[in-house]
Amino acid sequence: MKKTIIIIGAGPAGLTAAYELLKTKNFKVTILEESEYIGGISKTYNHNGNRIDIGGHRFFSKIEKVNSWWKEVLNEEFLIRDRKSRILYERKFYDYPVSLNTTTIKNLGIVRFIKIGLSYIKASILKKEEKTLEDFFINRFGYELYITFFRDYTQKVWGVPCNKIDALFGHQRVKGLSITSVLIHMLKKSLGKLNTKNIETSLIEQFKYPKLGPGQLWENVSQKILDLGGEIIFNEKVNYLETKDSKISIIHTQSKSFEADAIFSSMPIKDLINAITNSPKDIIKLANDLEYRDFITVGLLLENSTLDNLKDNWIYIQEPDVKIGRLQIFNNWSPFLVKKENTTWIGLEYFCNENDELWNMKQKEFINFAISELEKLSLIKKENVLDSIQLKVKKAYPSYFGSYNRFDEIKNYLNSIDNIYCVGRNGQHRYNNMDHSMMTSFEAVNVLINNTSKEKIWNVNTEKEYHEKSSS
């Protein structure tokens, strides 16, 4: 008899788990999705024929299983794209990651460049104990480069200073990147000896990308799930989970109740703990003190703007006099994201907290505000704008502050519930890339089938070896 599995969330982790379980033909699988969309933050939003990749998703992984899985699902629908990202700082463009070339030296000025070099030498000799993200950055880049390119931008992204963020964030997202790694990369490139298996993810120069954005992958996966007999129920928010004998016995939504042999949860940990009946008060308190960063994207369709000829995927806006954090140019991710030729389709990305000033702005007001910021940066003029849309994403980025330093207590409690498996970025409150979110589901399926330790699921992306520079 097939076991019944309920999966909470139709993002990458939930869809991966469902597909892997159904392929065994031993499980009956139902996905409960709170929204009307497939893909979570990896969905592609279609606005009047122009597609928005929320947050930007480069398809690059050192995990062979993930690469073969992507190929199985999309095959020839991947494009090979050149990666180009730059920083806008003091109204000048810098390569990202920062390259030690003549443009960088000219933009910084020789005095600041020398200070950066001396600061890096000092940091290389006098290593700091890495308690905070600030310690982590200074050890790898020196104090001067840290305050130039990392300190203010990171605070813009997370809303708190680097010295308030756990160093673990750096180990999970930035581990291998440093001035030394940049120099080694430049040398190997000049000698023609780059090896993509060993290259730091932040230094990749090409990546795969679905023709119609990341949502295309997950829409294909969802169809495969349906073809294999799985079920996806949209607009079905989980209200609470009944517990009995160290197991989840019944899942209650706003309209139905479900029984299951096992539950795969990718819902935010804070919401999950509050939804589980009889959760201990101290665990509820810790969960409620976990923090998140929310996200707003404004899509603008432009004509005859200064952005028309730029080749960047992303531009990181380091300028302190504007709120915008990043600027995407969707044409450069895939020309198929843009409906009309000779137009430029861009995304303005803002990091905020739910119910703060930015979040609470009315849509029209926010779009006008975003346009005014790009005008201030001399990147566009208001008359360039042909169309616009605003999108909001709650809990886009799990934060490494608040009660995060006591997260093991939450994890241990969840592990004590026999039939629940936490997967994905929000499901583990870990700022994973998409491939690592998928890996948590691969591991969870193996743990369920083989009845092994759940620690294998939580250990994904803790090896401190493969990680991308902070931002998506």
N, C-alpha and C positions, 0 to 999 in steps of 0.2 A: 504493500500500500504506500502511495506517495505521501511524503511529509508535506505539510502546509507551511509555507514561508510567507510572512508579511514583510515587505520592504517599505520603509518610510523615506520618501524622497526619490524623485526621478531625475537627480543630477548624475554626474559621471559615476560616482561610487555606487549609487543604487541601481542604475541601469547595468553597470558592469556585473554586479552581483547577480542580478536577475538573469542575465544572459548566460553566465557561467553555470548557475544552478540548473537552468532549463536544459542546457546542452547535455547534462547527465541523464535526463529523462526520469529522475527519481524524485522530483519535487513539483508541487503545485505552487506557483508564485503569483502573488498579487502585490502591485506597487501602489501605495497611497501617496498622491502628490497634492500638496496644498494649493498650488497655483494651476493655471491652465496650460503651462508650458513644459516642454521636455528640456532637460539639460542643465537646470539650475543656473549658476552664474556662467556656465559654458554654453548657454543657449544663444542663438542668433536671432535678433529681433528685426522683423521686416517692417520698415516704415515707407509706404508709398513706393515699394520696389527697391529701396536702398536698405542694405542690411548692416546692422550694428553688432559687432563682436564686443560684448561687454567685458571690459578689462583687458582684452587682447590675449590670445592664446597661441603661443608658438608650439608647434608639434615637434618636439625634439626630446628624445629620451635615451639614456644609456641602458635602459632595461629592455632586453631583447624580447621578452614576452609581451611587453606593451607595444613595441614596434610591430611585431607580427600580428597582434590583435587589431591594431589600427589598419594594417594592410588587409586583413581578412574582411573587415567591415566596409572599407572605402575603396580599396584596391587602386584603380587608376584615377580616382577623383581628387587625389592630392596634387597640389602644385608645389614646386620647389621655389622658395622665395629667398631673395637676398635679405639678410638682416641688416638694418641700419637704424640706429637710435642715437639721438644727440641730446645734450643738455643745453637749455637756454639759460644763461647766467650773465647778469650785467649786460643784457641785450646782445650777447655774443653766443655763437654756437660752439659747443665742445663735443667731441666724439664721446659716446657712451658705450662701454666703459671708457674712462678717460685714457686717451692715447698720449704717449710722450713724443709728440711730433712738433713740427715748427709752428703749426696753427695754435696748438695748446700753449706753447711757450710765448708766442706773440700775444695771445689773448690775456694770459696771466701777467705778463711783464716779467722781466728777468729777475727783479728783486724778489717778487713773490715766488717765482719758480725756484730760486735758490733756497729760500726759506722752507719750501715744501721738501726739497731734497735733504736739507740738514735735519728737518723734523723727522723725516722717515728714517734716516740713519740713527737718530737718537732712539726712536721707537723700536728699531730692530735690536738695539743693544739693551735698552731698559724696558723689558716687557712688563706690562701691567697684569695683575690678576684680573681675569675676565669675569667680573660679576655682572656688568651691564653691557648693553649694546655699544655704548660710548667706548668702553674699554676695548671691546672687540674691534671696532673701527680704527682706533688709534694704534693698536698693535699691528695692524695690517697696512695702514696708510700714513701714519704719523699724524700729529695734531693739526698741522696746517692744512693738509689736504682734507682731513675730516671736517674742519670748520668751513672749508670752502665748498665742498660738494656733497657732504653727507648729513651734517648736523641739522640744518634748517629744513632741507627737503624731507628728511625722515620725520621731523616733528610735524610738517605739513600733512604727511601721510597718516601718522598715527595719533596726532593731537596731543602728544606728550613728549617731553625731551628724551633723547637717547639714554640719558642716565637713569631713566625710570623704566626702561625696557630690559627684560631679561636677556643676557648674552646668548641664551639658547636660540633666540630668533636668528642671530647671525650665523650660528653653527648650522642651522637648518636651511638657511636661504643664501648665505654669502660665503660659506666655508672656504672654498678654494681660491677666491679672488683676492689679489693683493697686488702691490706694485711689482713684486717679483714675478708673479704669474703673468702679468701683462708683458713684462720685458721678455720672459721666456717665450711667450706666445709670438711676440713680434719677431724674435730671432728664428724660431722654427718656421714661421711663415716665410721669412726671407730666404730660408734654406730649402723650402719646399718639403718640410718634414712634419707638417701638422698631422696629427692622428685624432680623428673624431671620437675615438673611444676614450681618449685620455683628456680631451680638451675640456676646460672649465665651461659650464653651460653658459655663463655670462659672456663668453668670448666666441661663441659660435657665430659663423658668418652666413650660414644658410639654415633654413628649417623647412619642414613640410607644413602645408596649410590646405585645408579643404576648400574647394572652389567657392562654396557658398557659406564659408565660415564654420566654426566648430559645431554649431547646431546641426549641420548636415550629418556629421558623424553620429550624433546622439539620436537624431531622427531615424537614421538607418538602423541603429541598435534597437530602438523602440519597436520598429517594424519586425525585426527578427524575433524579438521577445513575443510579440503577438502571434507571429507565424508558428512559434513553438508552443503556443497554448497559454502563454502568460497573460496577465490582465493588468492594465494600467487605469487607475481611477483618478480623474482630475478633480480639482476643487474639493478635495477631501482632507480637511485638516484633522490631525489627531488631537483629541481633547485630553484623554487620559488613558493610562495603562494600568489595568488591575494586576496585582501580584498575588501569588499563592504558592507556598512551599518553595520559595527562592526562584520562582519563575514568573514570567509575564503570562497571565492566563487569558486575558481578553483585551483587545485593543478597541477603544471606543472613539469614533469620530463624531462629527456633528450630526450625522444622519444614520450611521450604521454601527454595528459591533462585529468584530472579527476574532475568531479563535485561530491560534497558530502554534505549530510546534517550535518555531523559532522566529525571531524578529531581527532584521538588519536595519539599524537606524543611522540615517545621515542627517537627522534633524539637529539643530544646535543643542549642545550639551545642556545649556541653561534651560531650554524648553523641555528637553527630555527628562531631566531630574524633577522638574516641577510637575511633569505629567505622570510620573510614576507614583502610584498611591503608596503611602507608608514610607516614602523616602525620609531618612533621618533629618531632623531639623538642622543639624550642623552641616550636612551635605547640601541641603537646600540653600543654606546661607552662603556656602562656598560657591555653589553654582550661580547664584544670583549676583555674586561679586565678580564673576568672569566678565570681561569686557570685549566689545566688538567695535569694529570701525565700519560704518555704513558708507554707501557709495552712490553718487549721482553722475549720470552721463547725459550730456547734451549733444545730440546729433545735429550738425549744420550742413546743408547742401550749399556749396559755393560756386560762383562763376566769376572768372577774371580776378582771382585773388592772388596774393603773393605766395600762397601755399600750393598753387597749382603745379609748380615744377619741382617741389621738394620730394625727395625719395625716402624720407624717414617712415618707419613703421610707427615709432613713438618719438615724441619730443618731451623730455622731462622739464617742467617749468620750475626752475630753481628760484625765480624772482620773488622776493618777499612782499612786493607791493600788489600782488594778485593772489587770489585763493586757488586758482586752477592748479592742479598737480601735474597732469599729463595731457598731452594732445595726441590723439591717434589720427593717422591719415589712412582711411580704409582702402583707398585705391591701391595703396602700396602693400596691403595684405593680400588682396585679390581684386583684380578688375571686375570680377563677377559680383562683388558686393555693391557695385554702383550701377544704377539703372541707365543713366544717360551719359553718353560720351561728352567730353569737354566740360565736365563738372567735377568738383572735388568734394568728397563726402568725408567729413571729419567728426571725431568724437572728443568732446572736452570732458575731462574726468576730474571729479571733485571728491575728496574724502571728508566725511563729516560724521556726526553722531545723530542718531534719530532724535528728532524734536529740537535740534539746535537751530540757529538762525538760518543756515543754508537749507536744511531739510524742510523747514516750515514755510519757505518762500512759495508763493503761488507759481504755477508752471510758467505762465507768460512772463512774470516778473523775473524768474530765475533765468529763463532763456535770454531775456534782454540784458541781464546782469552778465551772463557768460559772454555774450557778443561784445559788450563794452570792455570786458577784460582783454579780449583778443585785439580790440581796437587800441587799447592802451599799450599793448605790446607791439603795435604796428604790424600785426600779422594779417589782419583783414580790415575791411570797411563794412559798415552795416549794410550798404547797398549791394555788397557781394552775396548776401544771404538770400537763397531761393526758397528754402524750406527748413523746418526745425522740429525737433522732438526732445522731450526730457524723459529719462527713465531713472527710477530709484531702485536700489537693491539694499535690503536690510541684511545686517550681519554678514556682509561680504567678506570681511577679514577678521578672523579670531585674533585677539590681542594677547601679547605676552606681558601683561601687567595685571593689575587688579589682584585677584586671588590665584593667578596662574602658578605662583610658586608653591601652592599646596594642591596642585592638580592631581597628584598621585592619590590623594585621599578620595577624590571623586572617581578616579579610574578604578581603584580597588573596590569601591562600592558597586560600580557597574559590573565589574568582573564577578562579583558575588551573585549576580542574577544569572542563572545558568543559561538561559536561552535567548539572551540579547547580545548582539554583536555590533559594535560601534565602528562605522566606516566613514571615510571621506573627510574633507576639510573641517566642516562644522561638527560632524559626528565624532571627531576626535579632538576638537578645538586645537587644531594644528594647521599652520599656514602652509599646507602642502601644495605643490604643483599638481596638475591634473594626472600625470602618470603615477605619482605616489598615492593619490586618492584612489586610483584604479587598483594599485597594488594592495591597499588595505582590503579591498573586496576580494581579490584573488586569495589573499591569506585567510580571510574570514570564511570563504567557501571551503578551503582546505581544512580549516580548524573544525568547522561543522561536520564535514564528511568523516574526518579521521579522529574526531573527538580529542583534539590536542589542546595545548594551552593557548588561551586568548592573548598571551603576551606577544605571540608572533604577529598579531594584528597591530598591536600598539607599537611594536618595534620598527615598523616600516618608517623610513626617513629619520632614523635616529643614528645611523652609522656615521654621520658627520663627514660624508665623502662627496656626495653628488648634490649640488644645490645651485639654484639660480639666484642672481642678484635680486634684492628686494624690489618688488613692485607688481606682479600681476596676481 
